[in-house]
């Protein structure tokens, strides 16, 4: 690209110089010829005023002025014969024209000739003829052309230097863009194009940077989705495994009973209940997968959010889980809650993460409360556990011991979902009785 820009600049400069120089060179040659003819005419006029009335028998000898080498001055009588000076012995066409009263200047062969009649009208008694080499104006023009050529060379040189600088300035941003695009193509999503000061290139760089940031965010969300999905499905898979293992254990226990009671034992050990529970868990897994896939989109949902319905659904799904370990679940929805917007899928996943966290890491009664917090809906999830350490960022993704899997992914997912929907998720109380507060989008979020 640099060569093309440089070539275009040089060609433009050369064309401009040629278009300007050629007419100027022709005009210069014509000007020098006109100057030479005018000088010859002036010389003839000066000689004409000194020509006596009788050119053949003058009282004083005629003295012609000193002229440059190659310049001829001659005086002709009324018969067109050379009387004195230099020139053809018999007058030529310009001399005869002057005898007729018409002075002229013209080129004859390799000389410029100017004639001036002495006298007036029909009383022309003599003619002064001056001439000089026709190559004189050409030589002067050649010197001028040499100067013009030198200036043209300087102009082309300056144009070349400016073209090189312009080509570098124009090509460098595009080369940088190509480099950044190549890095992006190679998988380096952190590559960004720097601003160059060239508006057009900066516009392309801005668009490329936005596209790179968007691709990086989409890839980050895709990678996070894999981790989040595995975390969310791990509990459901464990539940299915426990249900199936429980059914198999009961079936195997009935098969090992004494023979007289074997039929009754097998009848009492019907695994259909375990199978139904496993199917219910699989259905919940499918719902989780559908929710996470839908939440992997790039545009958040801004539909009205039924917070009371979300809490009622969460109580229905988690009441049994907590009851198995003798832990009550209480939900409270205040009257007159502000309007909330967001995705029900995201809200369901956020509540599942918070309740699962309370089940695994908390103690005692789990309380879920929806309240008005300075114009926005706040959903509090708390338990009766000892509390959280001040040194631990519970929302940070962190890797556990070898073979222990990932920890903290659930809360990180919950915060990501909440922030994507325009809300906030924070620890409003660490100890005692830790409490997580979800500020639902719909108004200006404020700390509770």
C-alpha positions in Angstrom: 0.0 0.0 0.0 2.9 2.4 0.8 4.2 1.9 -2.8 0.8 2.6 -4.3 0.4 5.8 -2.3 3.9 7.0 -3.0 3.5 6.2 -6.7 0.2 8.1 -6.8 1.8 11.1 -5.2 4.8 11.1 -7.4 2.7 10.7 -10.6 0.5 13.6 -9.5 3.5 15.8 -8.8 5.1 14.9 -12.2 1.8 15.5 -14.1 1.4 18.9 -12.4 5.0 19.9 -13.1 4.7 18.8 -16.8 1.3 20.5 -17.3 2.8 23.7 -15.8 6.3 23.6 -17.3 5.5 22.8 -21.0 3.3 25.9 -21.6 5.7 28.0 -19.6 8.7 26.8 -21.6 6.9 27.6 -24.9 5.8 31.0 -23.6 9.4 31.7 -22.5 10.8 30.9 -25.9 8.3 33.2 -27.6 9.0 35.9 -25.1 12.8 35.8 -25.7 12.2 35.9 -29.5 9.9 38.9 -29.1 12.5 40.6 -26.9 15.2 39.9 -29.5 13.1 41.3 -32.3 12.3 44.4 -30.2 15.9 45.0 -29.4 16.8 44.7 -33.2 14.0 47.2 -33.9 15.3 49.6 -31.3 18.8 49.3 -32.7 17.5 50.0 -36.2 15.6 53.1 -34.9 18.8 54.5 -33.3 20.7 54.0 -36.5 17.9 55.5 -38.6 18.1 58.9 -36.9 21.7 59.2 -37.8 21.3 58.4 -41.5 22.0 61.6 -43.6 19.8 62.8 -46.3 22.2 61.7 -49.0 23.5 58.3 -48.1 25.9 58.2 -51.0 27.6 61.6 -50.4 27.3 62.3 -46.7 29.1 65.3 -45.3 30.4 63.2 -42.4 31.1 59.5 -42.6 28.3 57.4 -41.0 29.3 55.7 -37.8 27.4 52.6 -36.9 27.1 51.7 -33.2 29.1 48.9 -31.7 27.1 45.7 -31.5 27.5 42.2 -30.2 29.3 39.6 -32.2 26.9 38.0 -34.7 24.7 41.1 -34.9 24.6 42.9 -38.2 23.7 46.5 -39.0 23.4 47.7 -42.6 22.1 50.8 -44.4 20.5 50.4 -47.8 19.7 53.1 -50.4 16.5 53.6 -52.4 17.7 50.9 -54.9 18.0 48.3 -52.1 21.8 48.3 -52.3 24.0 48.0 -49.2 25.7 51.3 -48.6 27.5 50.6 -45.4 27.5 48.0 -42.6 27.0 44.3 -42.7 24.3 42.4 -44.6 23.5 41.0 -48.0 24.8 43.3 -50.9 21.3 43.4 -52.4 18.4 44.0 -50.2 16.1 41.0 -49.5 12.4 40.9 -48.9 12.3 42.8 -45.5 14.4 45.6 -47.1 12.1 45.9 -50.1 9.1 46.0 -47.7 10.7 48.8 -45.8 11.3 50.7 -49.1 7.6 50.4 -49.6 7.1 52.1 -46.2 6.4 48.9 -44.2 9.0 48.1 -41.5 9.0 44.6 -40.2 10.7 42.0 -38.1 10.8 38.3 -39.1 12.9 35.2 -39.2 14.8 34.4 -42.4 16.7 31.1 -42.3 18.8 31.0 -39.2 18.6 34.8 -38.4 16.1 37.3 -37.1 15.8 40.4 -39.2 14.3 43.8 -38.4 14.0 46.7 -40.9 13.2 50.4 -40.4 12.5 52.8 -43.3 14.3 56.2 -43.3 11.9 58.9 -44.4 8.1 58.8 -44.7 5.5 57.6 -47.2 6.8 57.8 -50.8 9.9 59.7 -49.6 11.8 56.7 -48.2 15.4 57.4 -49.0 17.1 54.6 -47.1 16.5 51.5 -45.0 18.3 50.3 -41.9 18.5 46.5 -41.6 19.5 44.7 -38.4 19.8 41.0 -37.8 21.1 38.5 -35.2 21.3 34.7 -35.0 18.0 33.0 -34.5 19.6 30.6 -32.0 20.2 33.4 -29.4 16.6 33.4 -28.0 16.8 29.6 -28.0 20.0 29.6 -26.0 18.5 32.0 -23.4 15.4 29.8 -23.3 17.5 26.7 -22.8 19.1 28.3 -19.7 15.7 29.2 -18.4 14.5 25.7 -19.1 17.5 24.3 -17.2 16.5 26.3 -14.2 12.9 25.2 -14.6 14.0 21.6 -14.8 16.1 22.0 -11.6 13.0 23.5 -9.9 10.9 20.7 -11.2 13.4 18.1 -9.9 13.2 19.9 -6.5 9.4 19.8 -6.7 9.4 16.1 -7.5 11.9 15.4 -4.7 9.8 17.3 -2.2 6.7 15.5 -3.5 8.4 12.2 -3.1 9.4 13.0 0.5 5.9 14.2 1.3 4.5 11.1 -0.4 6.7 8.8 1.7 5.7 10.5 4.9 2.0 10.5 3.8 2.2 6.8 2.8 3.7 5.9 6.2 1.1 8.0 8.0 -1.7 6.4 6.0 -0.4 2.9 5.8 0.7 2.5 9.4 -2.8 2.7 10.9 -4.0 0.1 8.4 -1.1 -2.1 9.0 -1.8 -1.9 12.7 -5.4 -2.8 12.1 -4.3 -5.7 10.0 -1.9 -6.8 12.8 -4.7 -6.6 15.4 -7.1 -8.5 13.1 -4.5 -11.2 12.6 -4.0 -11.5 16.4 -7.8 -11.8 16.8 -7.9 -14.4 14.0 -5.1 -16.3 15.9 -7.2 -16.4 19.0 -5.8 -13.4 21.0 -9.0 -11.7 22.0 -7.1 -9.2 24.1 -5.8 -7.5 20.9 -6.9 -4.0 20.5 -6.2 -1.4 17.8 -4.7 1.9 19.0 -5.9 5.2 17.8 -3.7 6.9 15.2 -5.3 10.3 14.8 -6.6 9.5 11.3 -10.4 9.7 11.5 -11.2 7.0 9.0 -8.7 4.5 10.4 -9.8 5.4 14.0 -13.4 4.7 13.0 -12.4 1.2 11.7 -10.3 0.7 14.9 -13.2 1.6 17.1 -15.5 -0.8 15.3 -12.8 -3.6 15.4 -12.3 -3.0 19.1 -16.0 -3.1 19.8 -16.3 -6.3 17.8 -13.3 -7.8 19.6 -14.8 -6.9 23.0 -18.1 -8.3 22.0 -16.5 -11.6 20.8 -14.4 -11.7 24.0 -17.5 -11.2 26.1 -19.5 -13.8 24.2 -16.7 -16.3 24.5 -16.3 -15.5 28.2 -20.0 -16.1 28.7 -19.8 -19.3 26.7 -17.0 -20.6 28.9 -18.7 -19.4 32.0 -21.8 -21.2 30.9 -20.0 -24.5 30.8 -18.8 -24.1 34.4 -22.1 -22.7 35.6 -24.1 -25.4 33.9 -21.9 -28.1 35.4 -22.3 -26.5 38.9 -26.0 -26.1 38.6 -26.5 -29.7 37.3 -24.1 -31.3 39.8 -26.7 -31.2 42.6 -29.5 -32.5 40.4 -27.3 -35.4 39.1 -26.4 -36.3 42.7 -30.0 -36.3 43.6 -30.9 -38.6 40.7 -28.0 -41.0 41.6 -29.2 -41.1 45.3 -32.8 -41.8 44.3 -31.7 -44.7 41.9 -29.2 -46.1 44.4 -31.9 -46.0 47.1 -34.3 -47.9 44.9 -31.7 -50.5 44.0 -30.8 -50.9 47.6 -34.4 -51.5 48.6 -34.8 -54.0 45.8 -31.7 -55.8 46.7 -32.7 -55.9 50.4 -36.1 -57.5 49.5 -34.4 -60.1 47.3 -32.2 -61.2 50.2 -35.2 -61.8 52.6 -36.4 -65.4 53.6 -38.2 -67.4 50.9 -41.7 -67.5 52.5 -41.8 -63.7 52.7 -39.9 -63.0 49.5 -42.9 -62.0 47.4 -44.2 -59.7 50.0 -40.8 -58.2 50.6 -40.3 -57.5 46.9 -43.8 -56.1 46.7 -43.0 -53.7 49.5 -39.7 -52.8 47.8 -41.4 -51.4 44.7 -38.8 -49.0 43.2 -41.4 -47.0 41.3 -41.2 -44.2 43.9 -37.5 -43.8 43.4 -38.0 -43.9 39.6 -40.6 -41.1 39.8 -38.3 -39.1 42.0 -35.5 -39.6 39.6 -37.7 -38.5 36.7 -38.7 -35.4 38.6 -35.0 -34.6 39.2 -34.3 -35.1 35.5 -37.2 -32.8 34.6 -35.6 -30.2 36.9 -32.3 -30.7 35.2 -33.9 -30.1 31.8 -35.5 -26.9 33.1 -32.1 -25.8 34.4 -30.4 -26.4 31.1 -33.2 -24.6 29.2 -32.8 -21.6 31.6 -29.1 -21.4 31.3 -29.2 -21.7 27.5 -31.8 -18.9 27.3 -29.7 -16.8 29.7 -26.6 -17.2 27.5 -28.1 -14.5 25.2 -26.5 -11.1 24.9 -29.6 -8.9 25.4 -31.2 -8.9 28.9 -34.9 -9.3 29.3 -36.8 -6.2 30.5 -40.2 -7.8 31.0 -42.2 -7.2 34.3 -41.0 -9.6 37.0 -43.4 -11.3 39.4 -41.3 -11.5 42.5 -44.1 -13.0 44.6 -44.5 -15.8 42.1 -40.8 -16.5 42.0 -40.7 -16.9 45.8 -43.7 -19.1 45.8 -42.1 -21.3 43.1 -38.8 -21.4 45.0 -40.6 -22.4 48.2 -42.4 -25.3 46.4 -39.1 -26.6 44.9 -36.9 -26.2 48.0 -39.2 -26.9 50.9 -38.7 -30.7 50.6 -35.0 -30.4 50.2 -34.7 -28.5 53.4 -37.2 -30.6 55.2 -35.2 -33.7 54.6 -32.4 -32.2 56.8 -35.0 -30.8 59.3 -34.5 -27.2 58.3 -37.6 -25.0 57.8 -38.1 -22.6 54.9 -40.0 -19.4 55.4 -40.9 -16.9 52.7 -42.4 -13.5 53.3 -43.6 -11.0 50.6 -44.4 -7.5 51.8 -47.4 -5.7 50.4 -47.1 -2.9 47.8 -43.7 -3.9 46.4 -42.3 -1.5 43.7 -42.3 -2.6 40.1 -39.6 -5.0 39.1 -38.3 -5.9 35.6 -36.1 -8.8 34.5 -36.1 -12.4 33.4 -38.0 -15.0 35.4 -35.4 -17.6 34.3 -32.6 -15.6 35.7 -34.6 -15.0 38.9 -35.2 -18.7 39.3 -31.5 -19.5 38.9 -30.5 -16.8 41.3 -32.9 -18.0 44.0 -31.7 -21.6 43.4 -28.1 -20.6 43.9 -28.8 -18.7 47.1 -31.0 -21.4 48.6 -28.5 -24.1 47.6 -25.8 -22.1 49.3 -27.9 -21.8 52.4 -28.6 -25.5 52.3 -25.0 -26.6 51.9 -23.2 -24.0 54.0 -25.8 -22.6 56.4 -27.7 -23.8 59.4 -31.2 -23.6 60.9 -34.2 -21.9 59.4 -33.8 -20.4 55.9 -35.8 -17.2 55.5 -36.6 -15.5 52.2 -38.1 -12.0 52.3 -39.2 -9.7 49.5 -39.3 -6.0 50.7 -39.2 -2.4 49.5 -35.7 -1.0 49.8 -35.9 2.7 48.9 -38.0 2.3 45.8 -36.6 -1.1 44.5 -37.5 -4.6 45.4 -34.9 -6.3 47.7 -35.0 -10.1 48.1 -33.1 -11.3 51.3 -32.0 -14.9 51.7 -30.6 -15.6 55.2 -30.0 -18.6 57.5 -28.9 -19.1 61.1 -25.3 -20.1 60.3 -22.3 -18.6 62.2 -21.4 -16.2 59.3 -18.9 -15.5 56.6 -15.3 -14.6 57.0 -14.4 -11.0 56.2 -11.3 -12.1 54.2 -13.3 -14.3 51.7 -14.8 -12.9 48.6 -17.8 -15.2 48.3 -18.5 -14.1 44.7 -15.1 -14.8 43.3 -14.5 -17.9 41.2 -11.9 -20.0 43.0 -10.5 -23.5 42.4 -10.4 -25.9 45.3 -8.0 -28.7 46.1 -7.0 -31.3 43.5 -10.0 -33.5 42.9 -12.3 -31.3 44.9 -13.8 -29.5 41.9 -14.6 -25.8 41.7 -16.1 -23.7 44.5 -17.8 -20.4 44.4 -19.1 -20.8 40.8 -22.7 -20.7 41.9 -22.5 -17.3 43.6 -20.4 -16.0 40.8 -23.1 -17.1 38.4 -25.8 -15.5 40.5 -24.1 -12.2 40.6 -23.4 -12.4 36.8 -27.1 -13.1 36.1 -28.2 -10.3 38.4 -25.9 -7.7 36.9 -26.8 -8.7 33.4 -30.4 -8.0 34.3 -29.5 -4.6 35.7 -29.6 -5.4 39.4 -27.2 -6.0 42.2 -26.3 -9.0 44.4 -24.4 -8.3 47.7 -23.8 -9.7 51.2 -25.8 -7.3 53.3 -24.7 -9.1 56.6 -21.8 -11.5 57.1 -22.2 -12.6 60.7 -24.1 -13.8 62.6 -26.9 -15.2 60.4 -25.4 -14.3 57.0 -27.8 -12.6 54.6 -27.6 -12.2 50.8 -29.6 -9.3 49.3 -30.7 -9.2 45.7 -31.7 -5.8 44.5 -34.0 -6.4 41.5 -33.9 -4.0 38.5 -36.7 -1.5 38.1 -35.5 1.5 40.0 -32.3 3.1 41.1 -30.5 0.5 43.2 -29.5 1.7 46.7 -27.8 -0.2 49.6 -30.3 -1.6 52.0 
